[in-house]
């Protein structure tokens, strides 16, 4: 069974079930008392709304990308430049994220996208999204779209979760270095490896908490939440 360092850079081990219980709950705390994170990631009702959004609908896609970008406030309002993101393309500084074009082309490509999901070709799906060439949409956003489109079959990619996975069962002397870059550089290599690592933890998570083999991504996100919180302790 996996064990986790109770706090990043400490040697005290924490059983997997306690890790899930503690860190997944902290995901919704306004003051989680965990090094590296000083604010709540989400409130539960807001996240539930995002998870139920239709990724092929312009309004739903805008909400999903705002959530992934961290552009939704705790009270549900959007940050500056994203106030009308569910109908207008939001500002990304020098340009606008081209959500409208993305949504239109995704609907035009629906047959192909469905085929990639059915044939279990996640990299082809991601490449198809990137081929749309919508401004502001890189591999990480394409993977987020894959997550929602596949209804959780393929994991959403998060740099904090990536750091957490790297630290699991590692020698504390080999933990990720604080502040080093965690950006995805080659999704064709990194994402398949990430899928495999998540699947190992997912199986143990399901066995430990006696969950069904086919779990509903709308209901069971505690592993994702725990990894997100834990990864913040390394200040990636």
ChimeraX attribute file (.defattr): number of C-alpha atoms within 10 A of each C-alpha:
attribute: neighborCount
match mode: 1-to-1
recipient: residues
	/A:1	9
	/A:2	15
	/A:3	16
	/A:4	23
	/A:5	20
	/A:6	17
	/A:7	15
	/A:8	21
	/A:9	16
	/A:10	9
	/A:11	13
	/A:12	11
	/A:13	14
	/A:14	15
	/A:15	13
	/A:16	16
	/A:17	16
	/A:18	13
	/A:19	21
	/A:20	21
	/A:21	13
	/A:22	16
	/A:23	23
	/A:24	21
	/A:25	15
	/A:26	21
	/A:27	25
	/A:28	17
	/A:29	16
	/A:30	15
	/A:31	12
	/A:32	19
	/A:33	11
	/A:34	16
	/A:35	15
	/A:36	16
	/A:37	19
	/A:38	13
	/A:39	15
	/A:40	16
	/A:41	22
	/A:42	20
	/A:43	16
	/A:44	12
	/A:45	9
	/A:46	15
	/A:47	16
	/A:48	13
	/A:49	13
	/A:50	22
	/A:51	19
	/A:52	13
	/A:53	18
	/A:54	16
	/A:55	26
	/A:56	19
	/A:57	16
	/A:58	21
	/A:59	19
	/A:60	21
	/A:61	24
	/A:62	29
	/A:63	26
	/A:64	26
	/A:65	23
	/A:66	20
	/A:67	19
	/A:68	17
	/A:69	10
	/A:70	13
	/A:71	19
	/A:72	21
	/A:73	15
	/A:74	15
	/A:75	9
	/A:76	13
	/A:77	11
	/A:78	18
	/A:79	13
	/A:80	11
	/A:81	15
	/A:82	22
	/A:83	17
	/A:84	15
	/A:85	24
	/A:86	20
	/A:87	16
	/A:88	18
	/A:89	19
	/A:90	21
	/A:91	16
	/A:92	13
	/A:93	8
	/A:94	6
	/A:95	11
	/A:96	16
	/A:97	22
	/A:98	19
	/A:99	24
	/A:100	20
	/A:101	15
	/A:102	21
	/A:103	21
	/A:104	14
	/A:105	18
	/A:106	19
	/A:107	14
	/A:108	11
	/A:109	15
	/A:110	12
	/A:111	10
	/A:112	15
	/A:113	23
	/A:114	14
	/A:115	14
	/A:116	18
	/A:117	18
	/A:118	11
	/A:119	10
	/A:120	14
	/A:121	12
	/A:122	22
	/A:123	19
	/A:124	17
	/A:125	22
	/A:126	23
	/A:127	16
	/A:128	18
	/A:129	24
	/A:130	17
	/A:131	10
	/A:132	16
	/A:133	14
	/A:134	18
	/A:135	15
	/A:136	15
	/A:137	17
	/A:138	16
	/A:139	20
	/A:140	19
	/A:141	20
	/A:142	20
	/A:143	24
	/A:144	22
	/A:145	23
	/A:146	25
	/A:147	19
	/A:148	23
	/A:149	18
	/A:150	20
	/A:151	16
	/A:152	18
	/A:153	17
	/A:154	22
	/A:155	21
	/A:156	21
	/A:157	21
	/A:158	21
	/A:159	18
	/A:160	21
	/A:161	23
	/A:162	20
	/A:163	23
	/A:164	23
	/A:165	20
	/A:166	15
	/A:167	21
	/A:168	15
	/A:169	13
	/A:170	14
	/A:171	11
	/A:172	14
	/A:173	9
	/A:174	10
	/A:175	17
	/A:176	21
	/A:177	12
	/A:178	11
	/A:179	9
	/A:180	10
	/A:181	11
	/A:182	13
	/A:183	11
	/A:184	16
	/A:185	9
	/A:186	9
	/A:187	17
	/A:188	14
	/A:189	11
	/A:190	11
	/A:191	21
	/A:192	14
	/A:193	12
	/A:194	18
	/A:195	14
	/A:196	12
	/A:197	14
	/A:198	18
	/A:199	14
	/A:200	11
	/A:201	16
	/A:202	15
	/A:203	12
	/A:204	16
	/A:205	19
	/A:206	16
	/A:207	12
	/A:208	12
	/A:209	10
	/A:210	9
	/A:211	14
	/A:212	9
	/A:213	10
	/A:214	8
	/A:215	13
	/A:216	13
	/A:217	16
	/A:218	14
	/A:219	9
	/A:220	13
	/A:221	13
	/A:222	18
	/A:223	19
	/A:224	21
	/A:225	19
	/A:226	21
	/A:227	24
	/A:228	24
	/A:229	27
	/A:230	30
	/A:231	25
	/A:232	21
	/A:233	19
	/A:234	23
	/A:235	16
	/A:236	18
